[in-house]
Amino acid sequence: MKSSVRLILPLVVCPALLLAGCSAASEPAQSSQSSESSAGGGGVCDVTVRESSESGQSGSVIEPDEAATSAAMDTVTLSKDVAAAPTATFDAPLDVTTEAVRITDQGDGDTIEDGQIISVNYMVCDIVTGEKMYSTWGANADEDSPFSTSFTSSAFGEMVVNALTGEKVGTRFLWAQPGYGADQSYTGVASNGYLYVMSVAGVKSIPDEISGTEIKSTDKNLPTIDFENGKPAVTIPDTFVAPTELVVQPLVEGDGETVEAGQTVAVKYTGWLTDGTQFDSSWDQTGSDQVVSFPIGQGNVISGWDKGLVGQKVGSRLLLVIPSEMGYGENGSGTVIPPNSDLVFVVDILAAY
């Protein structure tokens, strides 16, 4: 069975860098390296590289060993100042063959709960080469750029959520992900594992529902949205004409702050083709996984969303009718969105931060 795609936080490294940086090149036995300058941001992967082993290397199959992984995690030491960019010291290759989480320092701030917005500083070390791949820490606290997203299993996986729920802001922890052999990877290319050093910088609760003033659309040619059993449904009128420009129709005008480019937004959404076929819906998920977070106005989502959500108010419900060139264009998306498809979305903006 092929392994699923590893959980890599957005913008850690681009896919090309992941492929290029995951070779199994051997290092001299007992060589030492500190990867201060190999990637942006503060923090150091202070690593002694041992003679290569099969752990995280390019073997055809990497067998999971939870006991060995746990023992390997216990050998990692961190610099003492929890608030500062860390130095992670370990011998590589680190014998990590399964996902693992280890809390190294407990915080004393607000309680971390499932479904909140969580902000974390993190540094990523390659467990085979010791290379520092990325860091959000700066040279000092004013230069830190913590990453914010929904604290859900869809964003972090169940192991991290289970480990951190009930802990406090300020908690520092290690999160290890194993490498894949070529026969285990969807790409057919072996990859090294990663060690994340992470510190929770803050949390923020978000509402379950929007709050604002309902607006009645006067355009009878637009799709209409109704809620059935708590989920949105669309009706496409016979007079509907495919758009040549983006249509942004507020259905509820929120009473929150205006969404700005560069912020991260937390939303619920459903998308349909213009024949009424639903292709995606966060409302079909359960619990906190109904909420999706992403940076807005920066090209991380289709341009119809970037242009449609920026300038709207938190608490709003929007109808978006998006021409194909502002959606997935001539390529479409997988088997669910054909090429050159115009799209219809309803989006609830729950928070922006």
C-alpha positions in Angstrom: 0.0 0.0 0.0 1.3 3.4 -0.9 1.7 5.8 2.1 -0.5 8.9 2.3 1.0 12.3 1.7 2.8 13.5 4.8 1.4 16.3 6.8 3.7 19.3 5.8 2.6 22.7 7.0 1.9 25.1 4.2 4.9 27.1 2.8 7.5 25.0 4.7 9.2 24.1 1.5 8.0 24.0 -2.1 7.4 20.5 -3.7 10.5 20.9 -5.9 12.6 21.6 -2.9 11.1 18.6 -1.1 12.2 16.4 -4.0 15.6 17.9 -4.4 16.3 18.0 -0.7 15.3 14.4 0.0 18.2 12.5 -1.6 19.9 9.8 0.5 23.4 11.2 0.1 25.7 9.9 2.9 27.7 12.0 5.2 31.1 11.1 6.7 30.7 9.1 9.9 30.6 11.4 13.0 30.7 14.6 11.1 29.1 17.6 12.8 27.0 20.4 11.3 25.0 23.3 12.5 22.5 24.4 9.9 22.1 28.1 10.9 22.4 29.4 7.3 20.8 26.6 5.2 17.4 28.2 5.5 15.7 31.4 6.5 14.7 32.2 10.0 16.3 31.7 13.4 17.1 28.4 15.1 19.7 25.8 14.6 19.7 22.1 13.7 22.8 21.1 15.6 23.4 17.6 14.2 26.2 15.0 14.3 25.7 12.8 11.2 26.6 9.2 11.7 27.2 6.6 9.1 24.1 6.2 7.0 21.5 3.6 8.0 18.3 2.6 6.4 16.2 4.9 8.6 14.7 7.6 6.4 16.8 6.5 3.4 15.9 5.3 0.0 15.2 1.6 0.8 12.1 0.2 -0.8 10.1 -0.2 2.4 10.6 1.6 5.8 9.0 -0.5 8.5 7.4 1.4 11.4 8.9 0.8 14.8 7.2 2.8 17.5 9.5 1.8 20.3 12.6 2.8 18.4 11.0 6.0 17.3 10.1 6.9 20.9 13.7 6.2 22.0 15.1 8.3 19.2 12.8 11.2 20.1 14.1 11.0 23.7 17.6 11.7 22.4 16.7 15.1 21.0 17.7 18.0 23.2 16.5 21.6 22.9 18.1 24.8 24.1 16.6 26.0 27.4 15.0 29.3 26.5 11.5 28.3 25.4 10.6 31.7 24.1 13.7 32.0 21.8 14.6 30.4 18.4 15.6 26.9 19.4 18.7 24.8 18.9 17.8 21.2 18.3 20.7 18.8 19.0 20.6 15.1 17.8 22.5 12.4 16.0 21.4 11.8 12.4 20.0 9.7 10.9 17.4 9.9 13.6 15.7 6.5 13.9 12.2 7.8 13.2 10.0 5.3 11.3 6.6 6.4 12.4 4.9 9.7 13.3 5.6 10.8 16.9 4.9 13.7 19.2 6.8 14.6 22.4 6.0 17.6 24.6 9.2 19.0 25.9 8.0 22.1 27.8 4.5 22.9 29.1 3.1 26.4 28.8 1.2 28.5 31.2 -1.0 30.6 28.9 -4.6 30.0 27.6 -5.8 26.5 27.2 -5.5 24.9 23.7 -8.8 23.5 22.4 -9.9 21.6 19.3 -11.2 24.0 16.6 -9.4 27.1 17.7 -7.1 29.2 15.6 -3.6 28.3 16.7 -0.4 30.2 16.0 2.9 28.4 16.2 6.5 29.1 15.6 8.3 26.1 14.1 11.6 24.9 12.7 12.1 21.9 10.4 15.1 19.7 10.4 15.8 16.9 7.9 16.3 13.8 10.1 18.9 12.2 7.8 21.1 15.1 6.6 20.5 17.4 9.6 19.7 20.3 7.2 17.4 23.0 8.5 14.6 23.3 5.9 12.6 26.2 7.3 12.0 28.4 10.4 9.4 31.0 11.4 11.6 32.2 14.2 13.5 35.4 13.7 16.6 36.8 15.3 14.4 38.1 18.1 10.8 38.0 19.1 9.9 41.1 17.0 11.1 39.2 13.9 9.2 36.0 14.5 6.5 35.2 11.9 4.3 32.5 13.5 2.1 30.4 11.3 -1.7 30.4 12.1 -4.3 27.9 11.1 -7.2 25.9 12.4 -6.3 23.5 15.2 -8.0 20.5 13.7 -7.1 17.0 12.7 -7.3 17.9 9.0 -4.6 20.5 9.5 -2.3 18.7 12.0 -3.5 15.1 12.2 -5.0 13.3 15.1 -1.8 12.7 17.0 -0.9 16.3 17.3 -4.4 17.4 18.2 -4.7 14.7 20.9 -1.3 15.6 22.4 -1.9 19.3 22.6 -5.6 19.5 23.5 -5.8 20.7 27.1 -2.2 22.0 27.1 -1.4 25.7 27.4 0.0 28.5 25.1 3.7 28.5 25.5 3.9 24.7 25.1 7.0 23.5 23.1 7.0 20.1 21.4 8.7 17.9 18.9 6.7 16.4 16.0 8.5 13.8 13.9 7.4 12.4 10.5 9.1 9.4 9.0 10.7 9.2 5.5 9.2 7.1 2.8 10.9 4.5 0.7 10.3 4.7 -3.1 7.8 1.9 -3.0 5.8 3.6 -0.3 5.6 7.1 -1.9 2.9 8.2 -4.3 5.5 9.9 -6.3 7.8 6.9 -6.5 10.6 8.9 -5.1 12.1 8.2 -1.7 12.0 11.0 0.8 13.7 11.7 4.1 11.7 12.4 7.3 11.4 15.6 9.2 11.6 16.8 12.8 9.5 19.8 13.7 10.4 21.9 16.7 7.2 23.8 17.5 6.1 26.3 20.1 2.5 27.5 20.6 2.5 31.3 20.4 -1.3 31.9 20.8 -4.8 30.6 20.4 -8.1 32.2 19.4 -11.6 30.8 19.5 -13.8 31.3 16.5 -17.6 31.2 16.3 -19.5 28.2 15.0 -21.7 30.4 12.9 -21.8 33.8 11.1 -23.6 36.8 12.6 -24.9 39.7 10.6 -27.8 41.2 8.6 -29.6 39.2 5.9 -29.5 40.7 2.4 -32.1 39.8 -0.2 -30.6 39.5 -3.7 -32.6 41.4 -6.4 -31.0 39.6 -9.3 -33.4 36.7 -10.2 -30.9 35.3 -12.6 -28.4 34.4 -9.9 -28.3 31.0 -8.1 -30.1 30.9 -4.8 -28.9 29.3 -1.6 -31.1 27.6 1.0 -30.1 25.6 4.0 -31.5 22.1 4.4 -30.7 20.1 7.6 -28.0 22.6 8.4 -26.3 22.3 5.0 -26.5 24.6 2.0 -28.3 23.7 -1.2 -28.2 25.6 -4.5 -30.9 26.2 -7.1 -29.7 27.3 -10.5 -32.5 29.3 -12.3 -33.3 28.6 -15.9 -32.4 32.2 -16.7 -28.9 31.8 -15.3 -26.1 33.0 -17.7 -22.5 32.0 -17.3 -20.6 34.9 -15.9 -17.9 36.8 -17.8 -16.8 38.5 -14.5 -16.7 37.6 -10.9 -20.0 37.9 -9.1 -19.9 38.6 -5.3 -23.3 38.7 -3.8 -23.5 39.1 0.0 -26.4 37.0 1.5 -25.6 38.1 5.0 -23.5 41.2 5.8 -21.4 40.5 8.8 -20.7 43.0 11.6 -17.0 42.1 12.0 -13.8 43.7 10.7 -13.0 43.9 7.0 -10.9 41.1 5.6 -7.6 42.3 4.3 -5.1 40.7 1.9 -2.4 38.9 3.8 -4.7 37.8 6.6 -5.7 34.2 7.3 -9.4 33.5 7.1 -11.5 30.8 8.7 -14.5 29.8 6.6 -17.1 27.2 5.9 -18.0 26.7 2.2 -19.7 24.6 -0.4 -19.0 24.5 -4.1 -21.1 23.5 -7.1 -20.8 23.4 -10.9 -23.3 25.6 -12.7 -25.5 22.5 -13.4 -26.0 22.2 -9.6 -23.5 19.3 -9.1 -21.8 19.7 -5.7 -18.1 19.0 -5.9 -16.9 20.0 -2.4 -18.3 21.1 1.0 -16.7 21.7 4.3 -20.2 21.3 5.8 -20.0 17.6 5.0 -17.1 17.2 7.5 -17.7 16.7 11.2 -17.0 18.9 14.2 -14.1 21.4 13.9 -13.0 20.0 10.5 -16.0 21.9 9.0 -13.8 25.1 9.3 -11.0 25.6 6.8 -8.3 28.3 7.2 -5.9 29.7 4.6 -4.1 32.9 3.7 -6.2 35.2 1.5 -5.2 37.6 -1.2 -1.8 36.0 -1.7 -2.4 33.4 -4.5 -2.9 30.4 -2.1 -6.4 29.8 -3.4 -8.2 30.4 -6.7 -8.3 34.0 -7.7 -12.1 34.1 -7.5 -11.7 33.5 -3.8 -8.8 35.9 -3.4 -10.7 38.7 -5.1 -14.1 37.8 -3.7 -13.3 37.6 0.0 -10.9 40.5 0.4 -12.9 43.6 1.4 -15.8 41.6 2.9 -16.7 41.7 6.6 -16.2 38.9 9.1 -19.6 37.3 9.8 -20.7 37.6 6.2 -22.2 34.9 4.0 -21.3 35.3 0.3 -22.5 33.8 -3.0 -19.6 33.7 -5.4 -20.1 33.0 -9.1 -16.7 32.5 -10.6 -15.8 32.3 -14.3 -13.5 29.5 -15.1 -10.4 31.6 -15.7 -10.7 32.8 -12.1 -11.2 29.2 -11.0 -9.4 26.1 -12.3 -9.3 27.2 -16.0 -8.7 24.9 -18.9 -7.1 22.2 -16.7 -10.0 21.7 -14.3 -9.3 19.9 -11.0 -9.0 16.2 -10.9 -12.1 14.3 -11.9 -14.6 16.5 -10.0 -14.1 19.9 -11.8 -14.0 19.5 -15.7 -11.9 21.9 -17.7 -13.3 25.4 -18.3 -15.9 25.1 -15.6 -17.6 28.1 -14.1 -18.2 27.6 -10.3 -20.7 28.6 -7.7 -19.8 28.9 -4.0 -21.4 29.8 -0.8 -18.8 31.0 1.8 -19.3 31.8 5.5 -16.5 34.0 6.8 -16.1 33.1 10.5 -12.8 34.9 11.3 -9.9 36.8 9.9 -6.6 37.2 11.8 
